Amino acid sequence: MNILLKELPRPHGNQWQVRLDQHVVTFRSESEARAFVSTLQARLQAPHVFPEHQQRAVG
């Protein structure tokens, strides 16, 4: 998954955009956007275990 953080200039203050491949999420501040990216990356890198009934179906 590609994650891109981008500043969006606006007339009444900047916004920040996080793009996740084709999905876009907009934030009011850089700190909110960076916190979202940090949480997302941690979840993506966390170990994932399939439930036992799915493991049998796949294997």
C-alpha distance matrix in Angstrom:
0.0 3.8 6.4 9.9 13.2 16.1 19.8 21.6 25.3 27.5 31.3 31.6 29.0 25.5 22.4 18.9 15.8 12.2 9.9 6.7 6.3 9.8 10.6 12.8 14.6 17.7 19.6 23.2 22.8 20.7 21.3 20.0 16.7 16.3 17.3 14.7 11.9 13.8 14.2 10.6 9.8 13.0 12.2 9.1 11.3 14.3 16.1 16.0 19.2 20.0 23.2 26.2 27.0 23.7 24.0 27.4 26.3 23.6 25.9
3.8 0.0 3.8 6.6 10.2 12.9 16.7 18.6 22.3 24.7 28.5 29.0 26.4 22.7 19.9 16.4 13.4 10.1 7.8 5.8 5.4 9.2 10.3 11.5 13.5 16.1 18.0 21.4 20.7 18.4 19.5 18.6 15.0 14.7 16.5 14.2 11.1 13.5 14.7 11.4 10.5 14.2 14.3 11.5 13.4 16.7 19.0 19.3 22.7 23.6 26.9 29.9 30.8 27.4 27.8 31.2 30.1 27.3 29.6
6.4 3.8 0.0 3.8 6.8 10.0 13.6 15.8 19.5 21.8 25.7 25.9 23.1 19.4 16.6 12.9 10.3 6.9 5.7 4.9 6.7 9.9 9.7 9.8 10.9 13.1 14.5 17.8 17.0 14.6 15.7 14.9 11.3 11.0 13.0 10.8 7.7 10.5 12.1 9.3 8.9 12.7 13.2 11.3 13.3 16.5 19.3 19.9 23.5 24.7 27.7 31.0 32.1 28.9 29.5 33.0 32.1 29.6 31.8
9.9 6.6 3.8 0.0 3.8 6.4 10.2 12.4 16.0 18.7 22.5 23.0 20.1 16.4 13.9 10.4 7.9 5.6 5.0 6.7 8.2 10.6 10.5 9.4 10.5 11.7 13.1 16.0 15.1 12.6 14.5 14.1 10.4 10.5 13.3 11.7 8.9 12.0 14.1 12.0 11.8 15.5 16.4 14.9 16.8 19.9 22.9 23.6 27.2 28.5 31.4 34.7 35.8 32.7 33.3 36.8 35.7 33.2 35.6
13.2 10.2 6.8 3.8 0.0 3.8 7.0 9.9 13.3 15.9 19.7 19.8 16.8 13.1 10.8 7.1 5.8 4.7 6.6 9.2 11.4 13.2 12.2 10.0 9.8 9.8 10.4 12.8 11.5 8.9 11.2 11.2 7.5 7.9 11.2 10.3 8.2 11.2 13.7 12.5 12.7 16.0 17.3 16.6 18.3 21.2 24.5 25.4 29.1 30.5 33.3 36.7 37.9 35.0 35.7 39.3 38.4 36.1 38.4
16.1 12.9 10.0 6.4 3.8 0.0 3.8 6.4 9.8 12.7 16.4 17.0 14.1 10.4 8.7 5.7 5.1 6.5 8.1 11.5 13.2 14.2 13.4 10.6 10.6 9.5 10.3 12.0 11.0 9.0 12.2 12.4 9.2 10.4 13.8 13.0 11.6 14.7 17.1 16.0 16.5 19.7 21.0 20.3 22.1 24.9 28.3 29.1 32.7 34.0 36.7 40.1 41.1 38.2 39.0 42.6 41.5 39.2 41.7
19.8 16.7 13.6 10.2 7.0 3.8 0.0 3.8 6.4 9.5 13.0 13.6 10.5 6.8 6.1 4.6 6.3 9.0 11.2 14.8 16.7 17.2 16.0 12.6 12.0 9.6 9.6 10.1 9.1 7.8 11.6 12.2 9.7 11.4 14.7 14.5 13.9 16.7 19.0 18.5 19.2 22.2 23.6 23.3 25.1 27.7 31.2 32.0 35.7 37.0 39.5 43.1 44.1 41.3 42.3 45.8 44.7 42.6 45.1
21.6 18.6 15.8 12.4 9.9 6.4 3.8 0.0 3.8 6.3 10.1 11.2 8.9 5.6 5.1 5.6 6.8 10.4 12.1 15.9 17.5 17.1 15.9 12.4 11.9 9.1 9.8 9.9 10.3 10.3 14.0 13.9 11.9 14.2 17.2 16.5 16.4 19.5 21.4 20.6 21.9 24.9 25.8 25.6 27.8 30.2 33.6 34.1 37.6 38.7 41.0 44.6 45.4 42.5 43.8 47.2 45.9 43.9 46.7
25.3 22.3 19.5 16.0 13.3 9.8 6.4 3.8 0.0 3.8 6.9 8.6 6.8 4.6 6.5 8.5 10.5 14.1 15.9 19.7 21.3 20.8 19.6 16.0 15.3 12.1 12.2 11.2 11.6 12.1 15.7 16.1 14.7 16.9 19.8 19.6 19.7 22.6 24.5 24.1 25.3 28.2 29.3 29.2 31.3 33.7 37.2 37.8 41.3 42.4 44.7 48.3 49.1 46.3 47.6 51.0 49.7 47.7 50.5
27.5 24.7 21.8 18.7 15.9 12.7 9.5 6.3 3.8 0.0 3.8 5.5 5.3 5.0 6.9 10.1 12.0 15.8 17.7 21.4 23.1 22.1 20.5 16.8 15.8 12.3 12.3 10.7 12.1 13.7 17.0 16.9 16.0 18.8 21.2 20.8 21.5 24.4 25.9 25.6 27.3 30.0 30.8 31.0 33.3 35.5 38.9 39.3 42.7 43.6 45.7 49.4 50.0 47.3 48.9 52.2 50.8 49.1 52.0
31.3 28.5 25.7 22.5 19.7 16.4 13.0 10.1 6.9 3.8 0.0 3.8 5.8 7.6 10.2 13.6 15.8 19.6 21.5 25.2 26.8 25.7 24.1 20.4 19.3 15.7 15.4 13.2 14.6 16.5 19.7 19.7 19.3 22.0 24.2 24.1 25.0 27.8 29.3 29.2 30.9 33.5 34.3 34.7 37.0 39.0 42.5 42.9 46.2 47.2 49.1 52.9 53.4 50.8 52.5 55.8 54.4 52.7 55.7
31.6 29.0 25.9 23.0 19.8 17.0 13.6 11.2 8.6 5.5 3.8 0.0 3.8 7.0 9.4 13.1 15.8 19.5 21.9 25.4 27.5 26.5 24.4 20.6 18.8 15.0 13.9 11.1 12.6 15.2 17.8 17.7 18.0 20.8 22.6 22.7 24.1 26.6 27.8 28.2 30.1 32.4 33.2 33.9 36.2 38.0 41.5 42.0 45.3 46.3 48.1 51.8 52.5 50.1 51.8 55.2 53.9 52.4 55.4
29.0 26.4 23.1 20.1 16.8 14.1 10.5 8.9 6.8 5.3 5.8 3.8 0.0 3.7 6.7 10.2 13.3 16.8 19.6 23.1 25.4 24.9 22.7 18.9 16.9 13.1 11.6 8.6 9.3 11.6 14.3 14.6 14.9 17.4 19.3 19.8 21.0 23.3 24.8 25.3 27.0 29.2 30.3 31.1 33.1 35.0 38.6 39.2 42.6 43.9 45.8 49.5 50.4 48.0 49.5 53.0 51.9 50.3 53.0
25.5 22.7 19.4 16.4 13.1 10.4 6.8 5.6 4.6 5.0 7.6 7.0 3.7 0.0 3.8 6.8 10.0 13.4 16.2 19.7 22.0 21.7 19.7 15.9 14.2 10.6 9.3 7.3 7.5 9.0 12.3 12.6 12.1 14.5 16.9 17.1 17.9 20.4 22.1 22.3 23.8 26.3 27.4 27.9 29.9 32.0 35.6 36.3 39.7 41.0 43.1 46.8 47.7 45.2 46.5 50.0 48.9 47.2 49.9
22.4 19.9 16.6 13.9 10.8 8.7 6.1 5.1 6.5 6.9 10.2 9.4 6.7 3.8 0.0 3.8 6.7 10.2 13.0 16.4 18.9 18.5 16.3 12.5 10.5 6.8 5.8 4.9 6.0 7.6 10.8 10.1 9.2 12.2 14.4 14.0 14.9 17.7 19.1 19.1 20.9 23.4 24.2 24.7 26.9 28.9 32.4 32.9 36.3 37.5 39.5 43.2 44.1 41.5 43.0 46.4 45.3 43.6 46.4
18.9 16.4 12.9 10.4 7.1 5.7 4.6 5.6 8.5 10.1 13.6 13.1 10.2 6.8 3.8 0.0 3.8 6.8 9.9 13.2 15.8 16.0 13.9 10.3 8.5 5.7 5.1 6.3 6.1 5.9 9.1 8.5 6.3 9.1 11.7 11.1 11.5 14.5 16.1 15.8 17.3 20.0 20.9 21.2 23.4 25.5 29.0 29.6 33.1 34.4 36.6 40.3 41.2 38.6 39.8 43.3 42.3 40.5 43.1
15.8 13.4 10.3 7.9 5.8 5.1 6.3 6.8 10.5 12.0 15.8 15.8 13.3 10.0 6.7 3.8 0.0 3.8 6.3 9.8 12.2 12.3 10.2 6.7 5.8 4.4 6.2 8.9 9.3 8.8 11.5 10.1 7.1 9.9 12.3 10.6 10.5 14.0 15.3 14.1 15.8 18.8 19.3 19.1 21.6 23.9 27.2 27.5 30.9 31.9 34.2 37.8 38.6 35.8 37.1 40.5 39.3 37.4 40.2
12.2 10.1 6.9 5.6 4.7 6.5 9.0 10.4 14.1 15.8 19.6 19.5 16.8 13.4 10.2 6.8 3.8 0.0 3.8 6.5 9.5 10.4 8.3 5.8 5.3 6.3 7.9 11.3 11.2 10.0 11.8 10.2 6.6 8.6 10.7 8.4 7.5 11.3 12.4 10.7 12.3 15.5 15.8 15.4 17.9 20.3 23.5 23.8 27.3 28.3 30.8 34.3 35.2 32.4 33.5 37.0 35.9 33.9 36.6
9.9 7.8 5.7 5.0 6.6 8.1 11.2 12.1 15.9 17.7 21.5 21.9 19.6 16.2 13.0 9.9 6.3 3.8 0.0 3.8 6.0 6.8 5.7 4.5 6.4 8.6 11.2 14.6 14.9 13.6 15.5 13.9 10.3 11.9 13.9 11.2 9.7 13.4 14.3 11.7 12.9 16.4 16.3 15.1 17.8 20.4 23.3 23.2 26.6 27.3 29.9 33.4 34.0 30.9 32.0 35.4 34.0 31.9 34.6
6.7 5.8 4.9 6.7 9.2 11.5 14.8 15.9 19.7 21.4 25.2 25.4 23.1 19.7 16.4 13.2 9.8 6.5 3.8 0.0 3.8 5.8 5.0 6.2 8.2 11.3 13.7 17.4 17.6 16.2 17.4 15.5 12.1 13.2 14.5 11.3 9.5 12.9 13.2 9.9 11.0 14.5 13.8 12.1 15.1 17.6 20.2 19.8 23.1 23.7 26.4 29.8 30.3 27.2 28.3 31.6 30.3 28.1 30.8
6.3 5.4 6.7 8.2 11.4 13.2 16.7 17.5 21.3 23.1 26.8 27.5 25.4 22.0 18.9 15.8 12.2 9.5 6.0 3.8 0.0 3.8 5.7 8.0 11.0 14.0 16.9 20.4 20.8 19.3 20.8 19.1 15.6 16.6 18.1 15.1 13.0 16.2 16.6 13.1 13.7 17.2 16.3 14.0 16.8 19.6 21.6 21.0 24.1 24.3 27.2 30.4 30.7 27.3 28.3 31.5 29.8 27.4 30.2
9.8 9.2 9.9 10.6 13.2 14.2 17.2 17.1 20.8 22.1 25.7 26.5 24.9 21.7 18.5 16.0 12.3 10.4 6.8 5.8 3.8 0.0 3.8 6.7 10.3 13.3 16.6 20.2 21.2 20.3 22.1 20.0 16.7 18.4 19.8 16.5 15.2 18.7 18.7 15.4 16.6 20.0 18.7 16.7 19.9 22.3 24.3 23.3 26.1 25.9 28.5 31.7 31.6 28.3 29.8 32.7 30.7 28.6 31.7
10.6 10.3 9.7 10.5 12.2 13.4 16.0 15.9 19.6 20.5 24.1 24.4 22.7 19.7 16.3 13.9 10.2 8.3 5.7 5.0 5.7 3.8 0.0 3.8 6.9 10.3 13.6 17.2 18.5 18.0 19.5 17.0 14.0 16.1 17.1 13.6 13.1 16.6 16.3 13.2 15.2 18.3 16.9 15.7 19.1 21.1 23.4 22.4 25.3 25.2 27.5 31.0 31.0 27.9 29.6 32.7 30.8 29.1 32.2
12.8 11.5 9.8 9.4 10.0 10.6 12.6 12.4 16.0 16.8 20.4 20.6 18.9 15.9 12.5 10.3 6.7 5.8 4.5 6.2 8.0 6.7 3.8 0.0 3.8 6.7 10.1 13.6 15.0 14.8 16.7 14.2 11.3 14.0 15.3 12.1 12.0 15.7 15.8 13.4 15.6 18.7 17.8 17.1 20.4 22.4 25.1 24.6 27.6 27.9 30.1 33.7 33.9 31.0 32.6 35.8 34.2 32.5 35.5
14.6 13.5 10.9 10.5 9.8 10.6 12.0 11.9 15.3 15.8 19.3 18.8 16.9 14.2 10.5 8.5 5.8 5.3 6.4 8.2 11.0 10.3 6.9 3.8 0.0 3.8 6.8 10.5 12.0 12.4 13.8 10.9 8.6 11.7 12.6 9.5 10.4 14.0 13.8 12.2 14.9 17.5 16.9 17.0 20.1 21.8 24.8 24.4 27.5 28.1 30.0 33.7 34.2 31.6 33.3 36.6 35.2 33.7 36.7
17.7 16.1 13.1 11.7 9.8 9.5 9.6 9.1 12.1 12.3 15.7 15.0 13.1 10.6 6.8 5.7 4.4 6.3 8.6 11.3 14.0 13.3 10.3 6.7 3.8 0.0 3.8 7.0 9.0 10.1 12.0 9.5 7.7 11.3 12.6 10.4 11.7 15.1 15.4 14.5 17.1 19.6 19.5 19.9 22.8 24.5 27.7 27.6 30.8 31.5 33.4 37.2 37.7 35.2 36.9 40.2 38.9 37.4 40.4
19.6 18.0 14.5 13.1 10.4 10.3 9.6 9.8 12.2 12.3 15.4 13.9 11.6 9.3 5.8 5.1 6.2 7.9 11.2 13.7 16.9 16.6 13.6 10.1 6.8 3.8 0.0 3.8 5.6 7.3 8.8 6.3 5.7 9.5 10.4 9.2 11.2 14.0 14.4 14.5 17.0 19.1 19.4 20.4 22.9 24.4 27.8 28.1 31.4 32.5 34.3 38.0 38.9 36.6 38.1 41.6 40.6 39.1 42.0
23.2 21.4 17.8 16.0 12.8 12.0 10.1 9.9 11.2 10.7 13.2 11.1 8.6 7.3 4.9 6.3 8.9 11.3 14.6 17.4 20.4 20.2 17.2 13.6 10.5 7.0 3.8 0.0 3.8 7.1 8.7 7.1 7.9 11.2 12.1 12.0 14.1 16.3 17.0 17.7 20.0 21.8 22.5 23.7 26.0 27.4 30.9 31.4 34.7 35.9 37.6 41.4 42.3 40.1 41.7 45.1 44.2 42.8 45.6
22.8 20.7 17.0 15.1 11.5 11.0 9.1 10.3 11.6 12.1 14.6 12.6 9.3 7.5 6.0 6.1 9.3 11.2 14.9 17.6 20.8 21.2 18.5 15.0 12.0 9.0 5.6 3.8 0.0 3.8 5.4 5.4 6.5 8.7 10.1 11.0 12.7 14.4 15.8 16.9 18.6 20.4 21.6 22.9 24.7 26.2 29.9 30.8 34.2 35.8 37.7 41.4 42.7 40.5 41.7 45.3 44.6 43.0 45.6
20.7 18.4 14.6 12.6 8.9 9.0 7.8 10.3 12.1 13.7 16.5 15.2 11.6 9.0 7.6 5.9 8.8 10.0 13.6 16.2 19.3 20.3 18.0 14.8 12.4 10.1 7.3 7.1 3.8 0.0 3.8 5.5 5.1 6.1 8.5 9.9 10.5 12.1 14.2 15.3 16.4 18.3 20.0 20.9 22.4 24.2 28.0 29.2 32.8 34.6 36.8 40.4 41.8 39.5 40.4 44.1 43.5 41.7 44.0
21.3 19.5 15.7 14.5 11.2 12.2 11.6 14.0 15.7 17.0 19.7 17.8 14.3 12.3 10.8 9.1 11.5 11.8 15.5 17.4 20.8 22.1 19.5 16.7 13.8 12.0 8.8 8.7 5.4 3.8 0.0 3.8 5.4 5.1 6.0 8.6 9.9 10.4 12.2 14.1 15.3 16.4 18.4 19.9 21.0 22.4 26.2 27.6 31.1 33.2 35.2 38.7 40.4 38.3 39.2 42.9 42.6 40.9 43.1
20.0 18.6 14.9 14.1 11.2 12.4 12.2 13.9 16.1 16.9 19.7 17.7 14.6 12.6 10.1 8.5 10.1 10.2 13.9 15.5 19.1 20.0 17.0 14.2 10.9 9.5 6.3 7.1 5.4 5.5 3.8 0.0 3.8 5.5 5.2 6.3 8.7 9.9 10.7 12.3 14.3 15.5 16.7 18.4 20.1 21.3 25.0 25.9 29.3 31.0 32.8 36.5 37.9 35.9 37.0 40.6 40.2 38.7 41.1
16.7 15.0 11.3 10.4 7.5 9.2 9.7 11.9 14.7 16.0 19.3 18.0 14.9 12.1 9.2 6.3 7.1 6.6 10.3 12.1 15.6 16.7 14.0 11.3 8.6 7.7 5.7 7.9 6.5 5.1 5.4 3.8 0.0 3.8 5.5 5.2 6.3 8.7 10.0 10.6 12.3 14.4 15.5 16.5 18.4 20.1 23.7 24.6 28.1 29.7 31.9 35.5 36.8 34.5 35.5 39.1 38.6 36.8 39.3
16.3 14.7 11.0 10.5 7.9 10.4 11.4 14.2 16.9 18.8 22.0 20.8 17.4 14.5 12.2 9.1 9.9 8.6 11.9 13.2 16.6 18.4 16.1 14.0 11.7 11.3 9.5 11.2 8.7 6.1 5.1 5.5 3.8 0.0 3.8 5.4 5.0 6.1 8.6 9.7 10.5 12.2 14.2 15.2 16.4 18.2 22.0 23.4 27.0 29.0 31.4 34.9 36.6 34.2 34.9 38.6 38.3 36.4 38.5
17.3 16.5 13.0 13.3 11.2 13.8 14.7 17.2 19.8 21.2 24.2 22.6 19.3 16.9 14.4 11.7 12.3 10.7 13.9 14.5 18.1 19.8 17.1 15.3 12.6 12.6 10.4 12.1 10.1 8.5 6.0 5.2 5.5 3.8 0.0 3.8 5.5 5.1 6.2 8.5 9.9 10.7 12.4 14.3 15.5 16.5 20.3 21.7 25.1 27.2 29.2 32.8 34.5 32.5 33.3 37.0 36.9 35.2 37.4
14.7 14.2 10.8 11.7 10.3 13.0 14.5 16.5 19.6 20.8 24.1 22.7 19.8 17.1 14.0 11.1 10.6 8.4 11.2 11.3 15.1 16.5 13.6 12.1 9.5 10.4 9.2 12.0 11.0 9.9 8.6 6.3 5.2 5.4 3.8 0.0 3.8 5.4 5.2 6.1 8.6 10.0 10.7 12.2 14.3 15.4 19.0 19.8 23.2 24.9 26.9 30.6 32.0 29.9 30.9 34.5 34.1 32.5 34.9
11.9 11.1 7.7 8.9 8.2 11.6 13.9 16.4 19.7 21.5 25.0 24.1 21.0 17.9 14.9 11.5 10.5 7.5 9.7 9.5 13.0 15.2 13.1 12.0 10.4 11.7 11.2 14.1 12.7 10.5 9.9 8.7 6.3 5.0 5.5 3.8 0.0 3.8 5.5 5.0 6.0 8.5 9.9 10.4 12.1 14.1 17.8 18.8 22.5 24.3 26.8 30.3 31.9 29.4 30.0 33.8 33.4 31.4 33.6
13.8 13.5 10.5 12.0 11.2 14.7 16.7 19.5 22.6 24.4 27.8 26.6 23.3 20.4 17.7 14.5 14.0 11.3 13.4 12.9 16.2 18.7 16.6 15.7 14.0 15.1 14.0 16.3 14.4 12.1 10.4 9.9 8.7 6.1 5.1 5.4 3.8 0.0 3.8 5.5 5.3 6.2 8.7 10.0 10.7 12.3 16.0 17.7 21.4 23.7 26.1 29.5 31.4 29.2 29.6 33.3 33.4 31.5 33.3
14.2 14.7 12.1 14.1 13.7 17.1 19.0 21.4 24.5 25.9 29.3 27.8 24.8 22.1 19.1 16.1 15.3 12.4 14.3 13.2 16.6 18.7 16.3 15.8 13.8 15.4 14.4 17.0 15.8 14.2 12.2 10.7 10.0 8.6 6.2 5.2 5.5 3.8 0.0 3.8 5.5 5.2 6.3 8.7 10.0 10.6 14.3 15.5 18.9 21.1 23.2 26.7 28.5 26.6 27.2 30.9 31.0 29.3 31.4
10.6 11.4 9.3 12.0 12.5 16.0 18.5 20.6 24.1 25.6 29.2 28.2 25.3 22.3 19.1 15.8 14.1 10.7 11.7 9.9 13.1 15.4 13.2 13.4 12.2 14.5 14.5 17.7 16.9 15.3 14.1 12.3 10.6 9.7 8.5 6.1 5.0 5.5 3.8 0.0 3.8 5.5 5.2 6.2 8.7 10.0 13.4 14.0 17.6 19.4 21.8 25.3 26.9 24.5 25.2 28.9 28.6 26.8 29.0
9.8 10.5 8.9 11.8 12.7 16.5 19.2 21.9 25.3 27.3 30.9 30.1 27.0 23.8 20.9 17.3 15.8 12.3 12.9 11.0 13.7 16.6 15.2 15.6 14.9 17.1 17.0 20.0 18.6 16.4 15.3 14.3 12.3 10.5 9.9 8.6 6.0 5.3 5.5 3.8 0.0 3.8 5.4 5.1 6.1 8.5 12.0 13.5 17.2 19.5 22.3 25.5 27.4 24.9 25.0 28.8 28.8 26.6 28.4
13.0 14.2 12.7 15.5 16.0 19.7 22.2 24.9 28.2 30.0 33.5 32.4 29.2 26.3 23.4 20.0 18.8 15.5 16.4 14.5 17.2 20.0 18.3 18.7 17.5 19.6 19.1 21.8 20.4 18.3 16.4 15.5 14.4 12.2 10.7 10.0 8.5 6.2 5.2 5.5 3.8 0.0 3.8 5.5 5.2 6.1 9.9 11.8 15.4 18.1 20.6 23.8 26.0 24.0 23.9 27.7 28.2 26.2 27.8
12.2 14.3 13.2 16.4 17.3 21.0 23.6 25.8 29.3 30.8 34.3 33.2 30.3 27.4 24.2 20.9 19.3 15.8 16.3 13.8 16.3 18.7 16.9 17.8 16.9 19.5 19.4 22.5 21.6 20.0 18.4 16.7 15.5 14.2 12.4 10.7 9.9 8.7 6.3 5.2 5.4 3.8 0.0 3.8 5.5 5.2 8.4 9.3 12.8 15.0 17.4 20.8 22.8 20.7 21.0 24.8 25.0 23.3 25.2
9.1 11.5 11.3 14.9 16.6 20.3 23.3 25.6 29.2 31.0 34.7 33.9 31.1 27.9 24.7 21.2 19.1 15.4 15.1 12.1 14.0 16.7 15.7 17.1 17.0 19.9 20.4 23.7 22.9 20.9 19.9 18.4 16.5 15.2 14.3 12.2 10.4 10.0 8.7 6.2 5.1 5.5 3.8 0.0 3.8 5.6 8.2 8.8 12.6 14.5 17.5 20.7 22.5 19.9 20.0 23.8 23.7 21.6 23.4
11.3 13.4 13.3 16.8 18.3 22.1 25.1 27.8 31.3 33.3 37.0 36.2 33.1 29.9 26.9 23.4 21.6 17.9 17.8 15.1 16.8 19.9 19.1 20.4 20.1 22.8 22.9 26.0 24.7 22.4 21.0 20.1 18.4 16.4 15.5 14.3 12.1 10.7 10.0 8.7 6.1 5.2 5.5 3.8 0.0 3.8 6.5 8.7 12.4 15.1 18.2 21.0 23.3 20.9 20.3 24.1 24.5 22.2 23.5
14.3 16.7 16.5 19.9 21.2 24.9 27.7 30.2 33.7 35.5 39.0 38.0 35.0 32.0 28.9 25.5 23.9 20.3 20.4 17.6 19.6 22.3 21.1 22.4 21.8 24.5 24.4 27.4 26.2 24.2 22.4 21.3 20.1 18.2 16.5 15.4 14.1 12.3 10.6 10.0 8.5 6.1 5.2 5.6 3.8 0.0 3.8 6.3 9.8 12.9 15.6 18.4 21.0 19.0 18.5 22.3 23.1 21.2 22.4
16.1 19.0 19.3 22.9 24.5 28.3 31.2 33.6 37.2 38.9 42.5 41.5 38.6 35.6 32.4 29.0 27.2 23.5 23.3 20.2 21.6 24.3 23.4 25.1 24.8 27.7 27.8 30.9 29.9 28.0 26.2 25.0 23.7 22.0 20.3 19.0 17.8 16.0 14.3 13.4 12.0 9.9 8.4 8.2 6.5 3.8 0.0 3.8 6.7 10.1 13.0 15.3 18.1 16.3 15.3 19.0 20.2 18.3 19.1
16.0 19.3 19.9 23.6 25.4 29.1 32.0 34.1 37.8 39.3 42.9 42.0 39.2 36.3 32.9 29.6 27.5 23.8 23.2 19.8 21.0 23.3 22.4 24.6 24.4 27.6 28.1 31.4 30.8 29.2 27.6 25.9 24.6 23.4 21.7 19.8 18.8 17.7 15.5 14.0 13.5 11.8 9.3 8.8 8.7 6.3 3.8 0.0 3.8 6.6 9.6 12.3 14.8 12.8 12.2 16.0 16.9 15.2 16.5
19.2 22.7 23.5 27.2 29.1 32.7 35.7 37.6 41.3 42.7 46.2 45.3 42.6 39.7 36.3 33.1 30.9 27.3 26.6 23.1 24.1 26.1 25.3 27.6 27.5 30.8 31.4 34.7 34.2 32.8 31.1 29.3 28.1 27.0 25.1 23.2 22.5 21.4 18.9 17.6 17.2 15.4 12.8 12.6 12.4 9.8 6.7 3.8 0.0 3.8 6.4 8.7 11.4 10.0 9.1 12.8 14.2 13.0 13.9
20.0 23.6 24.7 28.5 30.5 34.0 37.0 38.7 42.4 43.6 47.2 46.3 43.9 41.0 37.5 34.4 31.9 28.3 27.3 23.7 24.3 25.9 25.2 27.9 28.1 31.5 32.5 35.9 35.8 34.6 33.2 31.0 29.7 29.0 27.2 24.9 24.3 23.7 21.1 19.4 19.5 18.1 15.0 14.5 15.1 12.9 10.1 6.6 3.8 0.0 3.8 6.3 8.2 6.3 6.3 9.9 10.8 10.0 11.6
23.2 26.9 27.7 31.4 33.3 36.7 39.5 41.0 44.7 45.7 49.1 48.1 45.8 43.1 39.5 36.6 34.2 30.8 29.9 26.4 27.2 28.5 27.5 30.1 30.0 33.4 34.3 37.6 37.7 36.8 35.2 32.8 31.9 31.4 29.2 26.9 26.8 26.1 23.2 21.8 22.3 20.6 17.4 17.5 18.2 15.6 13.0 9.6 6.4 3.8 0.0 3.8 5.6 5.6 6.5 9.2 10.4 11.0 12.5
26.2 29.9 31.0 34.7 36.7 40.1 43.1 44.6 48.3 49.4 52.9 51.8 49.5 46.8 43.2 40.3 37.8 34.3 33.4 29.8 30.4 31.7 31.0 33.7 33.7 37.2 38.0 41.4 41.4 40.4 38.7 36.5 35.5 34.9 32.8 30.6 30.3 29.5 26.7 25.3 25.5 23.8 20.8 20.7 21.0 18.4 15.3 12.3 8.7 6.3 3.8 0.0 3.8 5.5 5.1 6.6 8.9 10.1 10.7
27.0 30.8 32.1 35.8 37.9 41.1 44.1 45.4 49.1 50.0 53.4 52.5 50.4 47.7 44.1 41.2 38.6 35.2 34.0 30.3 30.7 31.6 31.0 33.9 34.2 37.7 38.9 42.3 42.7 41.8 40.4 37.9 36.8 36.6 34.5 32.0 31.9 31.4 28.5 26.9 27.4 26.0 22.8 22.5 23.3 21.0 18.1 14.8 11.4 8.2 5.6 3.8 0.0 3.8 5.5 5.5 6.6 9.0 10.2
23.7 27.4 28.9 32.7 35.0 38.2 41.3 42.5 46.3 47.3 50.8 50.1 48.0 45.2 41.5 38.6 35.8 32.4 30.9 27.2 27.3 28.3 27.9 31.0 31.6 35.2 36.6 40.1 40.5 39.5 38.3 35.9 34.5 34.2 32.5 29.9 29.4 29.2 26.6 24.5 24.9 24.0 20.7 19.9 20.9 19.0 16.3 12.8 10.0 6.3 5.6 5.5 3.8 0.0 3.8 5.4 5.1 6.2 8.5
24.0 27.8 29.5 33.3 35.7 39.0 42.3 43.8 47.6 48.9 52.5 51.8 49.5 46.5 43.0 39.8 37.1 33.5 32.0 28.3 28.3 29.8 29.6 32.6 33.3 36.9 38.1 41.7 41.7 40.4 39.2 37.0 35.5 34.9 33.3 30.9 30.0 29.6 27.2 25.2 25.0 23.9 21.0 20.0 20.3 18.5 15.3 12.2 9.1 6.3 6.5 5.1 5.5 3.8 0.0 3.8 5.5 5.3 6.0
27.4 31.2 33.0 36.8 39.3 42.6 45.8 47.2 51.0 52.2 55.8 55.2 53.0 50.0 46.4 43.3 40.5 37.0 35.4 31.6 31.5 32.7 32.7 35.8 36.6 40.2 41.6 45.1 45.3 44.1 42.9 40.6 39.1 38.6 37.0 34.5 33.8 33.3 30.9 28.9 28.8 27.7 24.8 23.8 24.1 22.3 19.0 16.0 12.8 9.9 9.2 6.6 5.5 5.4 3.8 0.0 3.8 5.5 5.2
26.3 30.1 32.1 35.7 38.4 41.5 44.7 45.9 49.7 50.8 54.4 53.9 51.9 48.9 45.3 42.3 39.3 35.9 34.0 30.3 29.8 30.7 30.8 34.2 35.2 38.9 40.6 44.2 44.6 43.5 42.6 40.2 38.6 38.3 36.9 34.1 33.4 33.4 31.0 28.6 28.8 28.2 25.0 23.7 24.5 23.1 20.2 16.9 14.2 10.8 10.4 8.9 6.6 5.1 5.5 3.8 0.0 3.8 5.7
23.6 27.3 29.6 33.2 36.1 39.2 42.6 43.9 47.7 49.1 52.7 52.4 50.3 47.2 43.6 40.5 37.4 33.9 31.9 28.1 27.4 28.6 29.1 32.5 33.7 37.4 39.1 42.8 43.0 41.7 40.9 38.7 36.8 36.4 35.2 32.5 31.4 31.5 29.3 26.8 26.6 26.2 23.3 21.6 22.2 21.2 18.3 15.2 13.0 10.0 11.0 10.1 9.0 6.2 5.3 5.5 3.8 0.0 3.8
25.9 29.6 31.8 35.6 38.4 41.7 45.1 46.7 50.5 52.0 55.7 55.4 53.0 49.9 46.4 43.1 40.2 36.6 34.6 30.8 30.2 31.7 32.2 35.5 36.7 40.4 42.0 45.6 45.6 44.0 43.1 41.1 39.3 38.5 37.4 34.9 33.6 33.3 31.4 29.0 28.4 27.8 25.2 23.4 23.5 22.4 19.1 16.5 13.9 11.6 12.5 10.7 10.2 8.5 6.0 5.2 5.7 3.8 0.0
